[in-house]
Amino acid sequence: MSEKFTGSFTQQEPIPDAGIEAALRVLRHGRLHRYNTAADEISETAALEEEFAKYTGVKYCLAVASGGYALGCTMRAIGIVPGDKVLTNAFTLAPVPGAIAALGARPVFVEVTEDLTIDLDDLARKAADSGARALLLSHMRGHICDMDRLMAICNAAGLPVIEDCAHTMGAAWRGTPSGRHGVMGCYSTQTYKHLNSGEGGLLVSDDPDLMARAIILSGSYMLYGRHRAAPPPEAFEKIKYTTPNISGRMDNLRAAILRAQLSDLPTQCARWNALYRVLEHGLAETPDLQLISRPEAEAYVASSFQFLLPDWPEPKIRTLLARAAARGVELKWFGGAEPVGFTSRHDSWRYADVQNLPQTDRILAGLIDMRLPLTFSVEDAALIARIIRSQVSAVLQGEVEETDIVLSAD
């Protein structure tokens, strides 16, 4: 009898009891706005910023309304204006090029490698020739490139680097936390990320001028003195009258929920990686299935799982997706012509210039993606691996079942 998985790929763990209690305290006193504090009270948001700065080893931290807001705020802080070109990964999610386009800037896409990281040779060419003013680097799906070489390329070209760490909170390259290589690092606390507040974001930097600008941009008015993980007052004096307020603050309710989760993050990261390794082991040496290599220098947090089906035609991939779905395994395909949910590719972002990216197109054509929520057990991960392996084998052997017939009739 065929095995079937009955879990949910979108069900996250509940907020921990400590977070629920902290949220109730905020609800009971009613001071949800980050600057609405009682005498001598440290707001939940200011405390979260201080704690996250300590966690990442950075000087300054700002909590904002979303990861996408963090990306836009950092680009404004470094001086990106309408018409500027900004380099970014061709393989990423829509909020990344969307943040560039929302500023009136122009995304310039850099090819992806089979390791699902930015192609550093293509980056070097485009850093020299494109006229771009910055790199918005997406550590897409938790895969970190050779950050030493990337920073050498960008430093030589005079390109500031902003890191999109939506999928790499808790990860590192050669011991340096993700988000600490560039001038600013951005994180998301949306439900499917490593800390969950529904929506939310954090940005970090060691640069006092950039962070002062970001704090005022976020809507601090002249209350920046209530920030604890912030630059000294003189950094604000230089720009407080010339920096616009583009409100995107985090509130105390979400900050309270996040503070309780932050202390558990190392344990949660280890749990994700345990699931990942079970899947990796279960799918090793599956015919026609290529796993993604992870370099030794990368300390990853694998909250999702990817594999490649090189040179598979579209009908075979769609058959695999249908067969896996019939057994309860929800696979996402980045090669589809139309965006589906959160999954899209560069040619569906029609607010960006059309660009020729043959290497990325070839890789995305066979790229399969899957979430790994912590509601899964290691036994669940082993079952999912067996189902994927068996269905890949069945497709290769040309087996036909009812789901395949239904698919072909659509």
N, C-alpha and C positions, 0 to 999 in steps of 0.2 A: 504494500500500500504506500502511495506517495506521501512524503512528509509535508506538513503544512505549518507555517508560522502564523500565530494568531495575535501577535503583539502589534503595537502602533508605532510607526516611525515618526510621529509628530507629538507623542505624549511625553512631556518633560516630567521630571520629579517635582513633587510639591515644594513650595518655599519652606525652608527649615523653620522649626518652631520658634527659634530665636528671632528670625526675620518677621514672622507673623506677630510676635509680641512687640517687636520694635515698631512695626507698622501701626499696631493698635495704639501704642503710646502717642504716636504722631497724630493719629485720628482723634484721640481723646483731647489733646490740647489744641488741635486745629491749626497749628502754625505750619502749613504745608509749604509756603513760599520760603525759599532758602534764606532770604534776608529778614523774614519775620521771626525774630527771636526775643525771648525774654531777657531780662538783665542777666549778664554774665553767662548766658547760654551759648554753647557752641552748636551750630546747626548740624543736622545729620549730614547735609551735603558737604559742608566744610570739613567735617570729620572724615567722611568717605574720601575726599580728595587727599587729605593728609595721610590716610592709611594706604591708599593706592599708590601714592608717591613713594612711601616707604617700601611697599611690596615690590615695585619696579626699580627701586634705587635711583629715582629721578628727583630733581629739585622741586619741580612745579607740576601741578595737576589741576585740571578743570573738569568738572562734571557738567554734561550738557544733555539736551533733550533726546538725542539719537546719535548713532554712529555716523549717519549721513550728515547731520549738522556738524559733527566734529570735523569731517573731511572739508566741508565748505569753509568752516571757521578757520582752519589751519591755512588753507590756501589764501583766504583774505589776509590773514596775519602776515604771510610772507610776501604779499603784494601782488598776487595774481589779479589781473584786470581783464575786462572783455577784450577778446581778440588774441590773448596770449595762448600759445600752444603749451599743453601739459602732457608729458609722456605718461602712459599707464599700461598695464598688462592687457593684452588682447583677450586673455582668459581671466575673467573676473565676473562679478555680479553687477547688475545694472546701476545700483547706487553709486558705484565708483565713477564711471564716465558721466553719470547723471550729475554728480556733484561738480564736475568740471564744467559741464554744459550749463548748469544753473548759474554759474558766474559769468556766462557769456564767453568763456574760454573754449578752446578747441582740443578735444582729446586726440592724441596721436598714439596709436596702439603699437605695442612691442610684441613680437612673436613669443610663443610659449614653447617650452621644450617637452620632451616625453616624461620628464620628472615633474611636470605641471608647474614649473617655475618660469619666471621671466627669462627670455633668451638673452644672455649677457653680450653675445656678439652683435645681435641686432640692436640691443640697447646702446652699445658703444657707437655703432654707425649713426643711430638716430640722435644720440646725445650730441654728436659732432655736426650733423647735417640738417636737423629738423628746425633749428631755431627755437626749440622748446625752452621754457623758463624754469621748469621744475619737473621732477618725477614723483608721481603719486603711485607708490609701489603697493600693490595688493598681494599680501601673503595668502593667496586664494586657496581655500579649503585646507589651510594649515600647512602648506608646503613653503619652506623657506629656502631661497637660493643662497649661493655663496655670497654672503653679505660683505666679506672682505673685498672681493673683486668688484662687486657692485658699487661700493662706496669709493673705491679707487677710480672707477670710471666716472662717476658723478662728480667727485671732487676735482678731477682733472678737467672736466667740462664746465665747472662752476655751477652745477645743477644742485639746488637744494632738494633733499629727499624727504618726503612725507610718507610715513609707513601706515598703511591700512592694516591694522592688526585685529580685525573683526574675528578672524579664525585662529589667531595665535596668542591670545591672552594666556600667559603661563609658559609659553614656549621660549626658546633661546637659540642663538647661533654662537657657538664657541663660548658659551657661558654668559653672553650678553643678552639680556631679555629682549624679546621682540618689541619693537617700538623705541629702542634706545640707540639705534644706529643713525637714524636721520635727525633732522632738526626738530621734528615733531612726530609723535606717534599717536594714532587714533584707535580707539577700541569701541566695540558695540556691546551693549547689555540687553539687546533684543532677546526675545524668548529662546531662540535656538542657539544662542551664544554661550560662552563659558560662565557668565554670570547672568542671571535672568531677572530683569525688572519690567518685562513686557516691551518697553522701548527705553532707550537711554544710551549715553555715550560718555567716554572719558578721553581726554587728550593730555599728553605729557610733553614736557620739554625741559631742557636745562638752560634755554635761552631766555633771559629775563625780559628782553624787549618783545620777543614774539609772544610770550605768555601774557604779558601785560596787555598787549593788543587783543589777544584772544579773549581775555577776561572782560574787557570793555565791550568787545563785539558781542559777547554772549548776553549782554544786558545787565551789567553790574551797576549801571548808573554811576554814582560816585561812592558806592558802598564796597569798593574793592578791598578796603581795610578789614573786612570781615572774612576774607579768605585766609586760610592758614598755610596752604601749600602754594603760596604766591610770591612773586618778586617783591622787593622792597618798594616803598612808596615812590622813590625817585624814578623808578621805571614807568610809573603811571603818569607822573607829572609831565613827561615829555610828549605824551600822546592823548591825554584824556579829553582835550577839546577838539581833536581832529579825527577821532575814531568813532564811526557810527555805531549806534545800538541796533543790533539785529538779534532780537531776543530769542534765546534758545537754552534757557537755564534748565538744569535738573531740579526737581522738587524734593522736599525732605522725605516724602513718603517712599519714593523709589530709592533714594539714598539709604534709608533705614533698612529696606529689604536687601540691598546689595551689601551693606556692611556685614551682615550676618553670613552671607555667602562667601565673602572674600577670605575669611579665615579658613574655610574648608576647601579653597581652590586647589592647593597641592594634592589633597586626597582625591578630589574629583578628577584632576588631570591624570592621575595614576589609574583611576578606574576606566577612563576613556581609552587609555593606551592598552590596558589589559584586553578590552574588547577588540581593539584594532589588531593586536597580535594574534588573537584567536582566529579572526577572519583571515589574516595574512597567512597563517599556517594552514588553514583549511583550504585556501585557494591556491597554495603554492603548486606549481607544475601542472596546473589545469591547462590542457591543450588549447591553444589559440587565445589564452587569456594572459595579459601582461600586467604584472603588479608594478606599482610605482616605487622606485628605489628611494631610500631615505639615507642621506649622507650621515656619516658618523658625527660630524660637527653639529648636526641639527638635533636639538632636544625638542621633540614635537609634542603637540597635544592633539590627538587624533579623534576629534569629535565627529568626523565623517570618514568615509572610505571611498576610494576611487580605484578603478582598474580600466585598462584599455583592451579593446577588441580590435587589434590592428587589421585594417583592410576588409573588415566585415561590411558587406553591402547593407543598405538601409532595411530591406525586407527581413534579413536575418536578425538584425538588432531589434526590430519591432517584434519579431516572433519571440525572442528571448525576453523582452520586457513583458509581453503578455503572459508567457508561461510562468515567469517568476511571480507576477502579480496574482496569478491563479493560485499560487501557493503562499500568498501572503507577504511576499517580499517586494517592497516598493523601490524600484530602481529609477533613477533619473538619467536622462540622456542629453548631453550637451550638443549633440550633432543635429538635433531636429531643426527643420526649417522655420518653424513657428515657436515663439517663446511659450513655455508652459509653466505657470506658477512662478517660482523663483528662478527657473532655469532658462537662460537665454544666451545667445551668442552675439558677437560684435556686429554682424550685419543686420540685427534686429533693432539696434540703437540708432535710429535714423536721424537723430539730432546730431550725430557725429558725421564727419566726412567719410565717404566710402573709401576703404583702404584695402590694399592687396596684401593678404596674409595667408599665403598658401600653406605654410608649415602649421600654423594654428588651425586652419580649416581641416587639414589632414588629421591632426591629433584629436580635435573635438569630434570629428566624424565617428570616432570609436570610443569616446570617453563616457564611462558609466559612473554614476555618483550615488551615494547612499548615506543617509544620516545614521548616526550611532547614538541615540539618546541613552541617558544613564538609567532609564527604566528597563533597558535590556540587561540580561545576565550573561555571563560567559557561556552558559549553556545555550542561550538564545543565539549568540554570535556563532557558535559552532553549528547550530541547526541552519542558520541563514547561509553559512558557507557551504554546507552540504547541498542545500537547495540550489544555490547559484551554480555550483559545480555540476550538479546533475543536469540542470537545464541547459547549460552551455554544451555539455556532452550530447544531450538529446537533439539540440539544434544542429550541431555538427554532423550527427548521424542521420539527419533528415526525418526524425520522428514527427508525426503529425497528430494533433489531438484537437478537441473541440475548440479550445481557445484560439488556436491558429486559424481555423476555418472562419470563426467569427471575425477575427482581425482582418483577414483578407477580403471579407465582404464589406468592410466599413468604407 
